[in-house]
Amino acid sequence: MPIGFNEIARKMSNQSKPLSLIFNHKAGFRIQGPEGIYEQLIDIFSAQGYQTKAYEINDSQQFDKIMTEVLEQHLASSESGIIVAAGGDGTLNTVAKHVLNTQIPVGILPLGTFNYVARLLGIPLDLLEAAKVIATGQPQRMNVARINQEIYLNNASLGLYPLFIKKREDYNRIFGRLPLHAYTSALDVLIRDRKELKLKIWVDQKKYPVKTPLIFFGNNPLQLADMKMRIAEAAEKGKVAGVVVSKSDKLTLFKLVYQLIRGKIDQASDVYSFAADQVRIESRAKKLMVAIDGEIVEMAPPLNISVLKDSLNVMVPHDPASV
C-alpha cells in the first residue's frame, strides 16, 4: 500500500535533527528584516537534515524559560541536534550557560560587534558561511571560565570597567548607539568615579590584600593577544588569567587608558598579571558590580573563579587533518 504525502512528511520530520535558533530582537531584525536571510539559513540547515525552530528572546526571564524548554526537547530527541546562538558574545554566553557540560553542540551565527569567540574558533563572520559551519562542521570542546553561578567566555572584571559599560549604556539610551560613547563614557568615569575596591584576593593558596580600581580576568586568548596582554598564554592553558591595577590616582588611570588604546597595557606601571587554578575574591561589601562578557551583574562576595575545561561543545569548521 503506497504511503501518502502526509505520512512521508511525518516520517521525515521524525527522522530530522532538531536545530533551535535563539536570537534577541536586534539580531532578529538582521535575520528576518527587510534584507534578512532567514530563508537562506533554513535552506542550508534543511539540506543537512535539520528541522529549524526559531525563538526570539526579549528579556532574561523569558530566556531562561525558553532555554529550559529547548533543552528538554533536544535531550528527548534521538538526535541531540544543535542549539544556535544568533547574536554577539553576550547572547552566546547566555545560551552556553544552559548547555554547559552536555553533549549538545552550540552553533554560532556571529552578529555582535567583536565576535571574539567565533574568531577564536575560526568561524566565518559571514552569516551564510557560518551557517554552513553549523550544518556541516564538527564539534569541538572549549574552556569556559566560571565566576560563582555565572560564566564568562571572554572576560569578567570589577571596578572601573563595569562603570564604563554602565555609563556607555546611559549615553546610548539618551543619544543613540555611537562608537564615540565608548571613549566619552571612559573619560566620564575616570573624571568622576575613581573609586577603589578594598579586597582580599586568594590566588590559589596565597592571600593578597589589595586596594584597586580595576581587576580584569580574561578567558579568550585571541582577545587577550589583541590587547597585547601576557596572560593570553595562561588563558590558552586553561588557567584563571587576570590583571590587577594597584593605583587609582587620576594620572595613573589616564596613563593606563592611553597604554590600553596603544595595545601596550602590559607596559603600564602598577599593572600586575597573575595566573592560577583557583581565585577567590573577598570583600566587606554586600554586592560587587561585575562586568561579564559585556553585561553588568551584581554579585554577592566571595567571588570564586575557576576554569571549566572542555565544558562547552561548539560547532567549528572541519579540520582537514582529521579527514
C-alpha positions as CSV (number, residue, x, y, z in Angstrom):
1,M,0.0,0.0,0.0
2,P,1.5,3.3,-1.1
3,I,2.4,5.8,1.6
4,G,0.6,9.1,1.4
5,F,2.4,12.5,1.3
6,N,1.4,13.4,4.9
7,E,2.9,10.1,6.1
8,I,6.1,10.7,4.2
9,A,6.3,14.2,5.7
10,R,5.6,12.9,9.2
11,K,8.4,10.3,8.9
12,M,10.9,12.8,7.5
13,S,10.0,15.1,10.4
14,N,10.6,12.3,12.9
15,Q,13.9,11.5,11.3
16,S,15.2,15.1,11.1
17,K,17.6,16.5,13.6
18,P,16.4,19.4,15.8
19,L,18.0,22.8,15.4
20,S,16.9,25.6,17.7
21,L,17.8,29.2,16.6
22,I,18.0,31.6,19.6
23,F,18.2,35.3,18.9
24,N,17.4,38.6,20.5
25,H,15.4,41.5,18.9
26,K,18.4,43.2,17.4
27,A,19.7,40.0,15.8
28,G,16.1,39.2,14.7
29,F,15.9,42.4,12.7
30,R,19.1,41.5,10.8
31,I,18.0,37.9,10.2
32,Q,14.2,38.4,9.5
33,G,14.1,42.1,8.5
34,P,13.6,43.6,5.0
35,E,17.0,42.4,3.9
36,G,17.1,39.4,6.1
37,I,18.5,36.0,5.1
38,Y,16.3,33.7,7.2
39,E,15.1,31.6,4.3
40,Q,18.6,31.0,3.1
41,L,19.7,30.0,6.6
42,I,16.8,27.5,6.8
43,D,17.7,26.0,3.4
44,I,21.3,25.5,4.5
45,F,20.2,23.7,7.7
46,S,17.4,21.7,5.9
47,A,19.8,20.4,3.3
48,Q,21.7,18.6,6.1
49,G,18.6,17.2,7.7
50,Y,17.9,19.8,10.4
51,Q,14.5,20.9,11.3
52,T,14.7,24.5,12.5
53,K,12.7,26.2,15.1
54,A,13.3,29.9,15.9
55,Y,13.0,31.7,19.2
56,E,13.2,35.4,19.7
57,I,14.2,36.5,23.2
58,N,13.3,39.8,24.7
59,D,14.3,39.5,28.4
60,S,16.3,37.3,30.7
61,Q,13.4,35.6,32.4
62,Q,11.9,34.7,29.0
63,F,15.4,33.5,28.0
64,D,15.6,31.1,31.0
65,K,12.1,29.7,30.4
66,I,12.7,29.1,26.7
67,M,16.1,27.6,27.1
68,T,14.7,25.1,29.6
69,E,12.1,24.1,27.1
70,V,14.6,23.9,24.3
71,L,17.0,21.8,26.3
72,E,14.2,19.3,27.2
73,Q,13.2,19.0,23.5
74,H,16.8,18.3,22.4
75,L,17.5,15.9,25.2
76,A,14.3,14.0,24.5
77,S,15.2,13.6,20.8
78,S,17.1,10.6,19.4
79,E,19.3,13.2,17.7
80,S,20.6,15.8,20.1
81,G,20.8,18.4,17.3
82,I,22.3,21.8,17.6
83,I,21.3,25.0,19.6
84,V,22.3,28.1,17.6
85,A,23.1,31.4,19.3
86,A,22.5,34.3,16.8
87,G,23.9,37.5,18.3
88,G,27.0,38.7,20.0
89,D,29.1,37.1,22.7
90,G,26.6,38.2,25.3
91,T,23.9,36.1,23.7
92,L,26.3,33.2,23.2
93,N,27.2,33.4,26.9
94,T,23.5,33.1,27.9
95,V,23.0,30.1,25.6
96,A,26.2,28.5,26.7
97,K,25.3,28.7,30.4
98,H,22.3,26.5,29.8
99,V,24.0,23.8,27.7
100,L,27.3,23.6,29.6
101,N,28.5,20.0,30.3
102,T,26.0,18.5,27.9
103,Q,26.7,16.7,24.6
104,I,24.5,19.2,22.7
105,P,26.8,21.4,20.5
106,V,26.3,25.1,20.2
107,G,26.3,26.8,16.8
108,I,27.4,30.4,16.4
109,L,25.8,33.0,14.0
110,P,28.1,36.0,14.7
111,L,26.0,39.2,14.9
112,G,28.0,41.1,17.5
113,T,30.5,43.9,17.3
114,F,33.7,41.9,18.1
115,N,32.6,38.2,17.9
116,Y,35.7,37.1,19.7
117,V,34.6,33.5,20.3
118,A,33.7,33.0,16.7
119,R,37.1,34.5,15.6
120,L,38.9,32.3,18.2
121,L,37.4,29.2,16.7
122,G,37.8,30.1,13.1
123,I,34.1,30.5,12.4
124,P,33.4,32.8,9.4
125,L,31.8,36.2,10.2
126,D,29.7,35.9,7.1
127,L,26.3,34.6,8.3
128,L,25.7,32.2,5.4
129,E,29.3,30.8,5.7
130,A,28.8,30.5,9.5
131,A,25.5,28.6,8.9
132,K,27.4,26.1,6.7
133,V,29.9,25.5,9.5
134,I,27.0,24.9,11.9
135,A,25.3,22.4,9.4
136,T,28.4,20.6,8.2
137,G,31.2,21.3,10.7
138,Q,32.5,19.3,13.6
139,P,32.0,19.7,17.4
140,Q,35.0,21.0,19.4
141,R,35.3,21.4,23.1
142,M,36.4,24.7,24.6
143,N,37.2,26.1,28.1
144,V,34.7,28.2,29.9
145,A,35.5,30.3,33.0
146,R,33.1,30.4,35.9
147,I,32.6,33.1,38.5
148,N,30.2,31.9,41.2
149,Q,27.0,30.9,39.3
150,E,27.9,32.9,36.2
151,I,30.3,32.0,33.3
152,Y,32.4,34.1,31.0
153,L,33.7,33.2,27.6
154,N,35.8,36.3,27.0
155,N,36.3,38.3,30.2
156,A,35.0,39.4,33.6
157,S,36.0,42.5,35.6
158,L,35.4,44.5,38.7
159,G,35.9,48.2,39.4
160,L,36.2,50.8,36.6
161,Y,35.3,48.6,33.6
162,P,31.7,47.8,34.8
163,L,31.3,51.5,35.4
164,F,32.5,52.2,31.8
165,I,29.8,49.8,30.5
166,K,27.0,51.2,32.7
167,K,27.9,54.8,31.6
168,R,28.2,53.8,28.0
169,E,24.7,52.3,28.1
170,D,23.4,55.5,29.7
171,Y,24.9,57.5,26.7
172,N,23.5,55.0,24.2
173,R,20.0,55.3,25.8
174,I,20.0,59.1,25.7
175,F,21.8,59.8,22.4
176,G,21.6,56.5,20.4
177,R,24.4,54.0,19.9
178,L,27.6,55.6,18.7
179,P,31.2,54.2,18.8
180,L,32.3,57.5,20.3
181,H,30.4,56.7,23.5
182,A,33.0,54.0,24.4
183,Y,35.5,56.8,24.8
184,T,33.3,59.5,26.3
185,S,31.9,57.1,28.9
186,A,35.5,56.1,29.9
187,L,36.6,59.7,30.3
188,D,33.4,60.5,32.3
189,V,34.1,57.6,34.7
190,L,37.8,58.4,35.1
191,I,36.9,62.0,36.0
192,R,34.0,61.4,38.3
193,D,34.0,57.8,39.7
194,R,37.6,56.8,40.6
195,K,36.6,54.5,43.5
196,E,38.9,51.9,44.9
197,L,37.9,48.4,45.8
198,K,39.2,47.1,49.1
199,L,39.6,43.3,48.6
200,K,41.4,40.2,49.7
201,I,42.4,38.1,46.8
202,W,43.4,34.5,47.1
203,V,45.5,33.3,44.2
204,D,45.5,29.6,44.7
205,Q,46.6,29.3,48.3
206,K,48.2,32.8,48.7
207,K,46.3,35.8,50.1
208,Y,46.9,39.3,48.9
209,P,45.1,42.4,50.4
210,V,44.6,44.9,47.7
211,K,43.2,48.4,47.0
212,T,42.4,48.6,43.3
213,P,40.3,50.5,40.8
214,L,40.3,47.5,38.4
215,I,40.6,43.8,38.3
216,F,40.3,42.1,34.9
217,F,40.0,38.4,34.1
218,G,40.4,37.0,30.6
219,N,39.4,33.6,29.1
220,N,39.7,34.3,25.3
221,P,43.4,34.0,24.2
222,L,42.6,35.9,20.9
223,Q,41.1,38.9,22.7
224,L,44.0,39.0,25.2
225,A,46.5,38.7,22.4
226,D,44.7,41.6,20.6
227,M,45.1,43.6,23.8
228,K,48.8,42.6,23.9
229,M,48.4,41.0,27.4
230,R,50.9,38.4,28.5
231,I,48.1,36.4,30.3
232,A,46.9,35.2,26.8
233,E,49.2,32.2,27.1
234,A,47.9,31.4,30.6
235,A,44.3,31.5,29.4
236,E,45.2,29.2,26.5
237,K,46.5,26.7,29.0
238,G,43.2,26.7,30.9
239,K,44.3,28.9,33.8
240,V,42.4,31.7,35.6
241,A,44.2,34.6,34.0
242,G,44.0,38.1,35.4
243,V,45.5,41.6,35.9
244,V,45.1,44.0,38.8
245,V,45.8,47.7,38.9
246,S,47.4,48.8,42.1
247,K,46.9,52.6,42.0
248,S,43.8,54.7,41.4
249,D,45.1,58.3,41.1
250,K,43.9,60.2,38.1
251,L,47.3,60.4,36.3
252,T,47.9,56.6,36.7
253,L,44.4,55.8,35.3
254,F,44.8,58.2,32.3
255,K,48.2,56.6,31.5
256,L,46.5,53.2,31.8
257,V,43.8,54.0,29.3
258,Y,46.5,55.5,27.0
259,Q,48.5,52.3,27.1
260,L,45.4,50.2,26.6
261,I,44.5,52.2,23.4
262,R,48.1,51.7,22.2
263,G,47.9,47.9,22.9
264,K,50.6,48.1,25.5
265,I,48.8,47.7,28.7
266,D,51.4,45.2,30.0
267,Q,54.0,48.0,29.8
268,A,51.9,50.2,32.1
269,S,53.3,50.8,35.5
270,D,51.3,49.5,38.5
271,V,49.7,46.7,36.5
272,Y,50.3,43.2,37.7
273,S,49.5,39.9,36.0
274,F,48.7,36.5,37.6
275,A,47.5,33.0,36.7
276,A,46.1,30.3,38.9
277,D,43.8,27.3,39.1
278,Q,41.5,29.0,41.6
279,V,41.0,32.6,42.5
280,R,38.8,33.8,45.4
281,I,37.8,37.5,46.0
282,E,36.6,38.5,49.4
283,S,35.0,41.9,50.3
284,R,33.1,43.5,53.1
285,A,30.7,44.9,50.5
286,K,27.3,43.2,50.3
287,K,27.3,43.4,46.5
288,L,30.0,43.8,43.8
289,M,29.3,45.1,40.3
290,V,30.9,42.7,37.8
291,A,31.0,43.0,34.0
292,I,30.7,39.6,32.4
293,D,31.1,39.4,28.6
294,G,29.8,43.0,28.3
295,E,26.8,42.6,30.7
296,I,26.6,44.0,34.2
297,V,25.7,41.6,37.0
298,E,25.6,42.4,40.8
299,M,27.1,39.5,42.7
300,A,27.4,38.8,46.5
301,P,31.0,38.1,47.6
302,P,33.0,36.0,48.0
303,L,33.6,35.5,44.3
304,N,35.1,32.1,43.3
305,I,36.7,32.0,39.9
306,S,37.8,28.8,38.1
307,V,38.1,27.4,34.6
308,L,35.8,24.5,33.5
309,K,38.0,22.8,30.9
310,D,36.4,21.4,27.7
311,S,32.9,22.1,29.1
312,L,31.3,23.6,26.1
313,N,30.8,21.8,22.7
314,V,30.8,24.2,19.7
315,M,30.4,23.6,16.0
316,V,33.6,24.6,14.2
317,P,35.0,24.2,10.6
318,H,36.2,20.8,9.7
319,D,39.9,20.2,10.4
320,P,41.4,18.9,7.1
321,A,43.9,16.9,9.2
322,S,41.1,15.0,10.8
323,V,39.6,13.8,7.5
